[in-house]
Amino acid sequence: MAGRYLPGMAGERVRERRLGLRWSQEELAAAAGVSRQSVAAVESGRQVPSVTAAIRLAAALGCSVEELFAPPGQDVYAPVMADEGRPEVGTPLAVARVGDNQVWAPLGESDGHGFALADAVWSDRGPQLLDGASVDGFVVAGCEPALGMAAAAAPGRGPGRLVVVHASSGRSLAAVAAGRAHAAVVHGPAGELPPVPEGVVRWELARWPVGLAHDGSAPALSEIGAGQVLIAHRDPQAGSQQALLRTLAAAGAPDHVTGPVVSGHLASARMTAAGQVAGGITTAAAAASVGLDFSPWEEHVVQLWVDRRFVEHPGMSTLLQTWCSPRVSAQLRRLGGYTLTGAGQEVNA
């Protein structure tokens, strides 16, 4: 049933609130007047605290007992993307917790060739959890195509699980600000990234060129800007869409682009390869993955922006370790178009 209580959900709330205060288990135990072993048992879901212990833990964490331990209601699930429409009944979903919020996102094909494993399906009452579903994990939103590769290499269950939601940089940052994602992937030219919100910590992931994928000769910028050819492009909040507008402006071309608005870089490249459009705004690696030519416009810095409350989340370290692992790094280099110098390093300025 949608919204049913799962063992361990309360423990994860305790853990996330503790990490938000940057406390160790020992520090929480001292503040609440309980043993460290009790804190560890509650966080792992092995132990339901006594009434007295629950009151003490809630007081130490600055919240009510109900916020920590009450079963969630039928209406606690929210979409990661606030503008997400209501799915059709039966749509497979990924489900996870971000702080006090339980969130869902439609689950598409994992790699374009097979079915992905769902946590829930949409019902008339909202997400209906499937048997064996995991609601733990680290929710990261962004348009980096290789996030799916990192998720596949990460654990399939537990707090180290990576839940990837594909969205533009702007929409991803909005999800983090709303408390519906732990982190967002943001990209843009060096020195021209969006303003960094307070309470966000950043790590570099890569650098790659943004430009136009095409099959054979590239359409002229004047044709693209005048809407004389169909171009697969992105929503206004996407870093690649902004690159398109800057490129057209620099060439003195109009910005009356016509064509479908697509969900991500791979979707743009695939639509171009299928001959549905004359070109697609995307990355060099996405174009190469489907055998297309590529005309670069800008080099973009790709960064992971994390809500400071979740810097110590197990999924955060899993993401960076997986991204920088020899297995993933080798595949990114094989794809081409990725510069990985500085990958995994915290950005201090």
C-alpha positions as CSV (number, residue, x, y, z in Angstrom):
1,M,0.0,0.0,0.0
2,A,1.2,3.5,-0.8
3,G,2.9,5.2,2.1
4,R,3.1,2.0,4.3
5,Y,5.6,2.1,7.1
6,L,8.9,0.2,6.5
7,P,11.3,-0.9,9.2
8,G,14.3,1.3,9.2
9,M,12.6,4.5,8.0
10,A,12.6,6.0,11.5
11,G,16.2,5.0,11.9
12,E,17.2,6.8,8.7
13,R,15.4,9.9,9.9
14,V,17.4,9.8,13.1
15,R,20.6,9.3,11.1
16,E,19.9,12.1,8.7
17,R,19.0,14.6,11.4
18,R,22.2,13.6,13.3
19,L,24.3,14.1,10.2
20,G,22.5,17.5,9.6
21,L,23.9,18.6,13.0
22,R,27.3,17.1,12.1
23,W,27.2,14.9,15.2
24,S,28.7,11.5,15.7
25,Q,26.7,8.7,17.2
26,E,28.5,9.2,20.4
27,E,27.6,12.9,20.5
28,L,23.9,12.2,19.9
29,A,24.0,9.5,22.6
30,A,25.5,11.9,25.1
31,A,22.9,14.7,24.2
32,A,20.0,12.2,24.5
33,G,21.3,10.4,27.6
34,V,21.2,7.0,25.9
35,S,24.0,4.6,24.9
36,R,25.9,4.8,21.6
37,Q,24.9,1.2,21.0
38,S,21.2,2.2,21.3
39,V,21.7,5.0,18.7
40,A,23.4,2.6,16.3
41,A,20.7,0.0,16.7
42,V,17.9,2.5,16.1
43,E,19.6,3.9,13.0
44,S,20.2,0.5,11.5
45,G,16.6,-0.5,12.1
46,R,17.5,-3.3,14.5
47,Q,15.8,-1.7,17.5
48,V,12.6,0.2,18.1
49,P,13.4,2.7,20.9
50,S,11.4,2.8,24.2
51,V,9.0,5.7,24.7
52,T,11.6,7.3,27.0
53,A,14.4,6.9,24.5
54,A,12.3,8.2,21.7
55,I,11.4,11.3,23.6
56,R,15.1,11.9,24.5
57,L,16.3,11.4,20.9
58,A,13.6,13.7,19.5
59,A,14.5,16.4,22.1
60,A,18.2,16.1,21.3
61,L,17.5,16.4,17.6
62,G,15.2,19.3,18.0
63,C,12.0,17.8,16.6
64,S,8.9,15.9,17.8
65,V,8.6,12.2,18.4
66,E,6.1,12.0,15.6
67,E,8.5,13.5,13.1
68,L,11.0,10.8,13.9
69,F,8.9,7.7,14.6
70,A,5.3,8.1,13.4
71,P,4.4,6.0,10.3
72,P,4.1,8.2,7.2
73,G,0.6,9.0,5.9
74,Q,-0.9,8.3,2.6
75,D,0.1,11.7,1.2
76,V,3.8,11.9,2.2
77,Y,5.2,11.1,-1.2
78,A,6.1,14.0,-3.5
79,P,7.7,14.1,-7.0
80,V,11.4,14.9,-7.1
81,M,10.6,17.4,-9.8
82,A,7.8,19.7,-8.5
83,D,6.5,20.2,-12.1
84,E,6.2,16.5,-12.7
85,G,2.8,15.5,-14.0
86,R,0.7,12.7,-12.6
87,P,1.9,9.4,-14.1
88,E,-0.4,6.9,-15.7
89,V,-1.5,4.1,-13.3
90,G,1.1,1.3,-13.5
91,T,4.0,3.6,-14.3
92,P,7.2,2.2,-12.6
93,L,8.8,4.5,-10.1
94,A,12.0,5.0,-8.2
95,V,11.3,5.9,-4.5
96,A,13.6,7.3,-1.9
97,R,13.9,9.5,1.2
98,V,15.5,12.9,1.3
99,G,15.6,14.1,4.9
100,D,12.0,14.1,6.1
101,N,10.6,13.9,2.6
102,Q,9.7,10.7,0.7
103,V,10.0,11.3,-3.1
104,W,9.3,9.5,-6.3
105,A,10.4,9.8,-9.9
106,P,9.2,8.0,-13.0
107,L,11.6,5.2,-14.0
108,G,12.5,4.9,-17.6
109,E,14.6,2.3,-19.4
110,S,17.9,2.0,-17.5
111,D,20.1,2.0,-20.6
112,G,17.8,2.2,-23.6
113,H,17.9,-1.6,-24.1
114,G,16.4,-3.1,-21.0
115,F,14.0,-2.7,-18.1
116,A,15.1,-1.0,-14.9
117,L,14.2,-2.4,-11.5
118,A,11.3,-0.3,-9.9
119,D,10.7,0.4,-6.2
120,A,7.0,1.2,-6.7
121,V,4.3,1.6,-9.3
122,W,1.8,4.5,-9.5
123,S,-1.7,3.7,-8.3
124,D,-4.8,5.8,-7.8
125,R,-3.5,6.5,-4.3
126,G,0.0,7.4,-5.3
127,P,3.2,5.3,-5.2
128,Q,2.5,1.6,-4.3
129,L,5.6,0.0,-3.0
130,L,6.6,-3.3,-4.4
131,D,7.8,-6.3,-2.4
132,G,11.4,-6.0,-1.5
133,A,11.5,-2.3,-2.5
134,S,14.4,-0.2,-1.1
135,V,13.6,3.4,0.0
136,D,17.1,4.1,1.1
137,G,19.6,5.8,-1.2
138,F,21.1,9.1,-2.4
139,V,19.0,11.1,-4.8
140,V,21.0,13.0,-7.4
141,A,19.3,14.9,-10.2
142,G,21.0,16.2,-13.3
143,C,21.6,15.7,-17.0
144,E,25.0,13.9,-16.9
145,P,24.4,10.8,-18.9
146,A,27.1,8.8,-17.1
147,L,25.2,9.1,-13.7
148,G,23.4,5.9,-14.8
149,M,26.7,4.2,-15.2
150,A,27.7,5.2,-11.7
151,A,24.4,4.0,-10.3
152,A,24.7,0.6,-12.0
153,A,28.2,0.2,-10.3
154,A,26.9,1.2,-6.9
155,P,25.1,-1.0,-4.3
156,G,21.5,-1.9,-5.3
157,R,20.2,-1.6,-1.8
158,G,20.9,0.4,1.4
159,P,21.9,4.0,1.9
160,G,24.7,3.7,-0.6
161,R,22.2,3.1,-3.5
162,L,22.2,5.9,-6.1
163,V,18.8,7.1,-7.3
164,V,19.3,9.1,-10.5
165,V,16.7,11.5,-11.8
166,H,17.5,13.0,-15.2
167,A,16.7,16.7,-15.4
168,S,18.3,20.0,-16.5
169,S,20.6,21.9,-14.2
170,G,18.0,24.5,-13.2
171,R,15.3,21.9,-12.4
172,S,17.8,19.8,-10.5
173,L,18.8,22.8,-8.3
174,A,15.2,23.5,-7.6
175,A,14.7,20.0,-6.4
176,V,17.7,20.3,-4.0
177,A,16.3,23.7,-2.7
178,A,12.9,22.0,-2.1
179,G,14.5,19.2,-0.1
180,R,13.5,16.6,-2.8
181,A,17.0,15.7,-3.9
182,H,20.3,15.3,-2.0
183,A,22.4,16.7,-4.8
184,A,22.3,18.2,-8.3
185,V,24.7,18.0,-11.2
186,V,25.2,21.5,-12.7
187,H,27.2,22.4,-15.7
188,G,28.3,25.6,-17.6
189,P,31.3,27.5,-18.8
190,A,34.0,28.0,-16.2
191,G,33.3,31.2,-14.3
192,E,29.7,31.3,-15.6
193,L,27.9,28.7,-13.4
194,P,24.7,29.7,-11.6
195,P,25.1,31.5,-8.2
196,V,25.9,28.9,-5.5
197,P,23.0,28.7,-2.9
198,E,23.9,29.0,0.7
199,G,24.4,25.6,2.3
200,V,25.6,23.9,-0.8
201,V,29.0,22.2,-1.2
202,R,30.5,21.4,-4.6
203,W,32.7,18.8,-6.2
204,E,34.0,18.6,-9.7
205,L,33.0,15.6,-11.8
206,A,34.4,16.4,-15.3
207,R,34.6,18.8,-18.2
208,W,33.1,18.2,-21.6
209,P,32.1,20.2,-24.7
210,V,28.5,21.1,-25.5
211,G,27.5,21.6,-29.1
212,L,25.5,20.2,-32.0
213,A,25.2,16.5,-32.9
214,H,24.5,15.9,-36.6
215,D,24.8,13.3,-39.3
216,G,27.1,14.7,-42.0
217,S,27.2,18.4,-42.6
218,A,26.0,20.6,-39.8
219,P,23.1,23.0,-40.4
220,A,24.2,26.6,-40.4
221,L,23.5,28.6,-37.2
222,S,21.5,31.1,-39.3
223,E,19.2,28.2,-40.3
224,I,18.9,26.9,-36.7
225,G,18.2,30.4,-35.3
226,A,15.6,31.2,-38.0
227,G,13.7,27.9,-37.3
228,Q,14.4,26.6,-40.8
229,V,15.5,23.2,-39.5
230,L,14.3,21.1,-36.6
231,I,16.7,20.9,-33.7
232,A,16.3,18.7,-30.6
233,H,16.9,21.2,-27.8
234,R,16.3,21.5,-24.0
235,D,14.2,23.4,-21.5
236,P,15.2,27.0,-20.7
237,Q,16.9,26.0,-17.4
238,A,19.3,23.6,-19.1
239,G,23.0,24.6,-19.3
240,S,23.1,23.2,-22.9
241,Q,20.1,25.4,-23.9
242,Q,21.9,28.4,-22.6
243,A,24.9,27.4,-24.6
244,L,22.8,27.3,-27.7
245,L,21.4,30.8,-27.1
246,R,24.9,32.3,-26.4
247,T,26.2,30.6,-29.6
248,L,23.4,32.1,-31.7
249,A,23.8,35.5,-30.2
250,A,27.6,35.5,-30.9
251,A,26.9,34.6,-34.5
252,G,24.3,37.3,-34.9
253,A,21.6,34.7,-35.6
254,P,18.0,34.9,-34.3
255,D,16.8,32.6,-31.5
256,H,13.6,31.2,-33.1
257,V,14.7,27.6,-32.7
258,T,12.1,25.0,-33.6
259,G,12.0,21.3,-32.8
260,P,11.2,19.0,-29.9
261,V,12.3,19.8,-26.3
262,V,14.0,16.6,-25.1
263,S,14.8,15.3,-21.6
264,G,18.5,14.9,-21.9
265,H,21.7,14.7,-23.9
266,L,21.2,11.0,-24.9
267,A,17.6,11.6,-26.0
268,S,18.8,14.5,-28.2
269,A,21.6,12.4,-29.8
270,R,19.3,9.4,-30.4
271,M,16.6,11.6,-32.0
272,T,19.2,13.0,-34.3
273,A,20.6,9.6,-35.2
274,A,17.0,8.4,-36.0
275,G,16.7,11.2,-38.6
276,Q,13.8,12.9,-36.7
277,V,15.7,16.2,-36.5
278,A,18.6,17.9,-38.4
279,G,20.7,18.1,-35.2
280,G,20.6,17.9,-31.4
281,I,22.0,20.0,-28.6
282,T,24.2,17.5,-26.6
283,T,27.7,16.5,-25.5
284,A,30.5,15.0,-27.5
285,A,30.3,11.7,-25.7
286,A,26.5,11.4,-26.3
287,A,27.0,12.2,-30.0
288,A,29.8,9.6,-30.3
289,S,27.7,6.9,-28.5
290,V,25.3,6.8,-31.5
291,G,27.9,7.4,-34.3
292,L,27.1,11.1,-35.0
293,D,29.4,14.0,-36.0
294,F,29.8,16.7,-33.4
295,S,30.4,20.5,-33.7
296,P,31.6,21.9,-30.3
297,W,30.4,25.3,-29.1
298,E,31.5,25.6,-25.4
299,E,33.5,23.6,-22.9
300,H,31.5,23.1,-19.7
301,V,32.6,22.4,-16.1
302,V,30.4,19.6,-14.6
303,Q,30.0,19.8,-10.9
304,L,28.1,18.0,-8.1
305,W,26.3,20.4,-5.8
306,V,25.3,18.8,-2.5
307,D,23.0,20.1,0.3
308,R,25.5,20.5,3.1
309,R,23.2,18.4,5.4
310,F,23.9,15.3,3.3
311,V,27.7,15.6,2.8
312,E,28.2,12.7,5.1
313,H,25.4,10.6,3.6
314,P,26.8,7.1,2.6
315,G,25.5,7.7,-0.9
316,M,27.6,10.8,-1.3
317,S,30.8,8.9,-0.8
318,T,29.5,6.1,-2.9
319,L,28.9,8.4,-5.8
320,L,32.3,10.0,-5.7
321,Q,34.1,6.7,-5.2
322,T,32.2,5.1,-8.0
323,W,32.6,8.0,-10.3
324,C,36.4,8.1,-9.8
325,S,36.8,4.3,-9.8
326,P,39.0,2.7,-12.5
327,R,35.9,0.9,-13.9
328,V,33.9,4.0,-14.5
329,S,36.8,6.3,-15.4
330,A,38.0,3.8,-18.1
331,Q,34.6,3.7,-19.7
332,L,34.2,7.5,-19.7
333,R,37.6,7.8,-21.4
334,R,36.6,5.2,-23.9
335,L,33.5,7.2,-24.8
336,G,35.6,10.2,-25.4
337,G,34.8,13.9,-24.8
338,Y,35.4,13.6,-21.0
339,T,38.2,15.5,-19.3
340,L,38.6,13.9,-15.8
341,T,41.4,16.0,-14.4
342,G,40.2,17.2,-11.0
343,A,37.4,14.8,-10.9
344,G,36.3,14.1,-7.3
345,Q,38.0,17.3,-5.9
346,E,36.0,19.7,-3.7
347,V,35.5,23.1,-5.2
348,N,36.4,25.7,-2.6
349,A,35.7,28.9,-4.5
